[in-house]
Amino acid sequence: MFQAIQQKLLLMPSGKKNLLSLGMKTAITRVFSALFAFLLTLIVSRTTDASTSGQFFFLFNLVSLTAIISQRGFDVALVRFNAIAFSNGDIQQQSDNYWTALTRSITFCFMAAVTLFVGFYLFPNQLNQTNSPIVAITLALMCVPFLVLGQTNSRVLQASKMVVPSLFALQLGVSVLMVLFIMGLSTLHLQNINSLMTALLLASLIVSIASTTKWFSSGQYQKPTPTTNIELISSAKQVWIGSIFTNILQWGSIVIAGFFISTTELGLLAAAQRT
């Protein structure tokens, strides 16, 4: 049977071989992404008390949701428009689209992060039911720009058919690094919420730098021009609202629950949802 499969692969046209190889890489990387997301939940739940894990998952989901909303629909539109530019061999258009999406997303995420910080600082009794330290909240919100940068890099890498670097920048990289960092913190007995948020900030920073380096050296990037792609912006606006609702369903339940239940209950809820 294996010989028959090998024979079919040898006779397969190169285009189909490349497509099959790309599909296998995508599938394997997605499996690892899901595995490390599960391991992250497991290791946080096992190495911290229920209160600390509740605070962690509340802040983790909050910054993840903020980062996705801050991309203003470009997380969908950018892949489509850059894939077209890539197929046409238009490097300049890819670079201009990237810069348009990144500048608008980063601007929005800074505004969102500042607004959230002010809200947590001025109205702790209403917004900070998890009693997370303001230091941990600050560290968490500092992750948002780096998450936005990494995820924007993921979209342009995906459009350029660099699947593994794309998925690493999107989710896998942060999950892998967080698992390693938390194992180190557990060894040092430093599993408090401030240390966990510091680890998340460091993981986000490393992934954003690595993915930016990969994108800039991909051969698909050059210095952007002031040209603005109006069609890209319009397309992003059209999908933004739908994207918000979709991601609220994925990330919002823990954030919303964090305003109404104790951190211990929140930690148990997060572990139940993610395992």
N, C-alpha and C positions, 0 to 999 in steps of 0.2 A: 504493500500500500504506500509506504513512504517513497519507494522508488517511482511509483506512478505519479505521486505528488511532485517529486523533484523533476520528473520529466515534463510535467505540465508547466512548472515554473520556468524551466529552461526554454520552452517553446513560447512562453508568454511574451508579447510585445513589451519593449522597454517602458513605454508609457504606463501600461497596466502594472508592471513590476514596481515602478516608482509609486504608483497610487496604493498598491498593496502594502509596500514598505511604510508609506506615510500613515496608512490606517493602523498598522500594527504598532508603530511608535506611539501614535495617539492613544490607542487602547491601553497599552502598557503604562504610559505615563499617567493616564487618568486613574488606573487602578492604584498606582502608587500615591496619587493625590488623595484618593479616598482613604487609603490605608493610613497615611500619616495624619489626616484629619481625625480619623478614629483614634489613633495613638495619642494625639494631642489631648483629646477629651479624656481618654483613659488615664494618662499620666498626670494631668492636672487634678482629676478626681481622686487619684490614689495617693498623691504626694502632698496634698493640701487638705485642710479641713473644709467642711461644707460651706462655711461662711466665706472663706477666701476664694474658693472655687466659684461661688455665686458672684462675688465681685468681679472676678476675672472674666467670666463668660458674659456678664452684663457689659463691661467695658469693651471686650473683644468684639461682641456683636454690634455695639454702638458705633465703634470706629469703622468696622467693616461696612455697615449700612451707610454711614456718612460718606465713606470713600466712594461707594458705588453711586449713590445719589449725586455726589459732587461731579461725576463724569458727565452728567447732563445729557445722557443718551449717546454720547460719543463712543461708549463701550460697544455699542451695536453698529452705529453708522460708520465708524472709522474702519472697522474690518471690511465692510462692503466696499467703501470707496477706495481704500488702499489696495484691496485685492484687484480691483479693476485697473488701478494705476500700475500695479505690479505686473499684471498680465500684458499691459501695453508697454512695459519697460520704461515707464515714466518715473524716474527716481525723484525728480524735482517735485512732482505732484504728491508723491508719498511723503516727502519731507515737509511740504507746506501743510498738508492735511494733519500730519502729526503735530506740528507746532500750533496750528489752530486749535486742535482738540486739547492739547496739553495746557496752553496758556489759559483757556477758558475754564478748564477743570480745576487747575491749581488755584486760580483766583477765587472760584466759588468755594473750594474746600477750605481756604484760609478764612473766608467770611463765616462759613458754617462752624469751623472749629472755634473761632473767637466767640461767636454767638453762644455755642454750647458751654464754653468755659465761663462766660459771664453769667449764664443761667445757673450753672451749678454753684458758682461763687455767691451770687446774690440770693438765690432761692434754694438753699440746701435742703430744707425740710420738705419742699415740694418735689424737687428733682432728684435728690440724692438719697433715696430711701435705702439704698444698699450701704450707706455710710462709708463709701469709698473715700480714702484720704484725698485731699485736693492735689497732693503730689502725684498720686496714681492717676487721677483724672487728667492732669496736665501732661504727664508722660503718654497717656493713651491718645490724647488729642494731637500730640506731636507726631504720632504715627500716620495720621491721615494723609498729609502731603506725600509721604514716601509710598504709601499704599497706592495713591492715585497715580504717581509716577510709574511705579512698577506695573500696575494694571494697564496703563496706557501703552507702555512698552510692549506688554503682552499682546495687545491688539494689533500693533503694527508688525510684530514678529509673526503672529498668526497669519496675517494677510500676506506675508512674504514666504509662507509655507515652512517656517522654522518652528515646528510644532513643539518639540521638547523644550527649547528655551522659552517659548510662549507660555506653556503650562507651568513651568518653573516660576516664571514671573507672576503668573496669575494667582496661584495658590500653593503649589507644591513647595516652593522655596521657603516661604514663611513657616509652613507647617513643619518641615524637616528641621529647620534651624531652631524653632521653638521647642521641639521635642528634645533636641540635643542640649539646649540651654537649660531647660527645666530639669533634665537629668543632672546637669552640673550643679544647679541650685539646690537640688535635693541632696546631693552629696555633701554640699557645704552647709546644709540646714538653713537655707535662706529663702524658703518658699513663702515669702510674704507678698502682698499684692503690689507693693512698690517694686520689688525685684522682678516680679512677673511682667509688669508693664515696661520696665527697663529692657528686659529680654525681648519683648515684642517690638519695642522701638529699634533696638539693635538689629533684629531680624529684618524688619521693614527697610531699614537703611541699607543693609547689605544686599538685599534682593533688588532694591531700586538702583543701586550703583552697578551691580552685575548686569542687570537687564539693559540699563542705559549703555553700558560699555558694549554689550552684544549688539544692540541696535545700531550704534554709531559705527561699529566695525563690520557691519553686515554687507556693506556694498550697496545698500538700498537707501542710504541717508546722505544728504549733502546739505550745505548751508541753506536754510529756508529763506524764501523771499517774503516781502510784505503782502503778497497776494492772499486774499481770503476766499475760500471756497464756500460760496453762499449756499450751494446745493447741499454740501456736507452739514452745514449748520442747520439748515431747514429740516433735513432728514433726521438729525439728532433730536431736534425739538419734537418731532412727531412721535418718536419712540420713547421719549424721556418719561412721560407720565406712566405709560404702561410698564416701563422698567422699574419705576418707583414701587408700584403695587406688587410686581413680581418679587422684588427683593425684600419688601416688607414682610411678605409671606415667608421668605427664607430666613431672614435675620431679625425681623421685628418682634417676634413673639417673646423672646427673652428680654429685649429692651423694654417692651410694654409691661411685661410681668414684673420687671425690676422696680416699677413705680408702685406696686401694690402688695408684693409679698416679701417675706424676709429673705436675707441672703442665703440662709441655710436651705430654705425651700427652693430658692432660685438655683442654687448649685445642684440640687437633686433633679430639678426640672431640666436643666441644661444637660446633665449627664444622661437622663432618660431620652431626651430628644436626639442626642448626637451619637448614641451607641445602639 
